Amino acid sequence: RVTIPARGEVTQVLALVGKGITFDTGGYSMKPPAGMYGMKNDMGGAAAVLGAMRALADLRAHIPEGTEVRAYVAAAENMVGPDAMRPGDIYRAANGLHVEVTNTDAEGRLVLADTLTVACQEGATELVDLATLTGVKISALGNDIAALFSSDPALTDRLKAASLAAGELVWELPLHQPYLKAFQKGTLADLKNSDMQPAGGSIKAALFLQQFVTRSWAHLDIAGNAAREENATGWGVGTLVEYVLAR
């Protein structure tokens, strides 16, 4: 965790959470070679959060008084090994829910879930996470537009305004609660991490994350946005900076 302390008495704590999978092989649900190449970019969300914090540190005098900003990096590698999770394993998440791992290549949501839980437990009043989370987001919106999910309409409006000011495009997708049932049936756990069906996959992944937050929260799926031809774009830094400064 990295923190920019508030000027004056703390009245709000903004948590910026980034998926930081430094390399993603898919684990035992291994990706094909073409899908694995470039997976060093699976930490694009965490990189954007750290980039925003660096910019905000330079702009600290412009952060609204009473606002504390925290960055959380959900860092891991997804590799095959003797201690790696296997399909069918069940574990207890940080908030006490039990999760069955049906697909080890749906690992980002697992580290994000625990990180979001910790951020809430440590007093965050509002959370925004960024993650290169789902390939089907690229199918839906391409590489220029990020998918926005939010539990709070006011937060949604602020993020849309911030993205517009930063010149970064977002499109809101719904948190359609009935889709969560696909992660709840056919398991001894509270949730599966995947139903192995691509249809609605970005929405279902966001719904999974929502089970681990207890505050106002938004999720930006930046799969495809974070890199162009293996070059990092820094997508999300501008939106996060504008969001914090306008908060």
Salt bridges, closest charged atoms under 4 A:
ASP24 OD2 - LYS31 NZ 3.50
ASP42 OD1 - LYS19 NZ 3.02
GLU68 OE2 - ARG70 NE 2.60
ASP89 OD1 - ARG86 NH2 3.15
ASP105 OD2 - LYS31 NZ 3.03
GLU107 OE2 - LYS19 NZ 3.82
GLU122 OE1 - ARG1 NH1 2.94
GLU126 OE1 - ARG158 NH2 2.48
GLU126 OE2 - ARG247 NE 3.06
ASP129 OD1 - HIS219 ND1 2.59
ASP144 OD1 - ARG228 NH2 2.80
GLU172 OE1 - LYS160 NZ 3.13
ASP190 OD2 - HIS98 ND1 3.86
ASP195 OD2 - LYS204 NZ 2.74
GLU230 OE1 - LYS40 NZ 3.67
